[in-house]
Amino acid sequence: MSTRIPFVGGNWKMNTNLVGGVELAQALVSQLASIESGCEILICPPFPYLQSVGQVLKGRGVLLGAQNCSDEPGGAFTGQVSAAMLADLGVEWVIIGHSECRHGLGESNELIGRKVLQARAEGLKTVVCCGETEEDRHAGRTHEIIENQLRAALVKATFDRSESLVVAYEPVWAIGTGMTPSIDDAENVNRTIRSLLVSLYDSQFASGVRVLYGGSMKPGNAASFIASPEIDGGLIGGASLSTDDFVAICRAVAGASQG
């Protein structure tokens, strides 16, 4: 069994309001307390609620993360949020390269690489996302796409330790569709990811990086995914907005790691 501590991230996307987000955070920390050290748990609320949710999470064993950051350190960039601003709010982690940013907002591989550098310059830990579209998948380009995305994101980045980097494989065609790849498919991609990490860094560093699955993980399939030695947890979207669902996933992940 892997010695890597499993990792579950909850990405709230553009959901909740101030009162609802705080109440959700309160419910989560109350129920997640029993999981103890079985896995690391991250919550990424929308930007306007980071401070309020962060106050709920502080000292409660659940980490605070942001959903994105700018590639610029500061200045005349209307509407953007810098990594320094996030760090100032007590944010520990930031998601970079989510498929909705790559494909919905047109963020390029190169832009994502610059964002990783900015996050690291401010001491933020990073969840770097990668994944192929349905068109890429049918064309047999999955592994090529993954390698291109991660190489651009990480080629210039340095990390103080492997625990400061998480990579999330999120097949675009599976997010929010209810479709999921087979465990074998997810394992094969995660092996490609770890092999690339070896080439970018070294085998010792790569062996400590958590590689997640991030496409429609739910309470009903979480245990199956985490049972794979190649899958170290999940990046959860819609299910993270339900206290019962998110807690069930966290318990499944923690239980598998201890079993």
Number of C-alpha atoms within 10 A of each C-alpha: 10 13 8 17 18 24 22 24 28 23 23 20 17 10 13 16 13 16 11 11 20 21 14 19 21 17 16 22 20 11 13 19 12 10 18 10 13 19 22 19 21 23 26 26 29 21 16 10 16 23 17 16 23 22 16 20 20 13 10 13 16 20 19 26 29 28 22 27 24 21 19 18 17 14 8 7 11 7 6 14 18 21 29 20 14 23 18 12 14 17 22 20 29 26 25 27 29 23 22 13 15 18 13 9 9 11 15 15 18 12 18 27 23 19 27 30 23 21 29 21 14 17 18 25 23 25 27 23 27 26 28 22 18 15 12 16 16 10 9 11 14 18 18 12 17 21 19 12 22 23 20 18 25 20 14 12 19 15 16 11 11 18 16 19 24 22 26 29 26 25 26 22 21 19 19 13 10 11 13 19 13 10 17 12 11 23 19 13 22 25 15 16 23 21 16 18 23 15 12 17 16 12 14 11 18 21 17 19 20 25 31 28 28 27 26 25 28 20 19 11 14 21 22 15 25 24 19 17 13 23 25 27 34 31 27 26 21 18 21 25 21 13 17 14 16 24 20 20 25 27 20 23 29 24 16 20 22 11 8
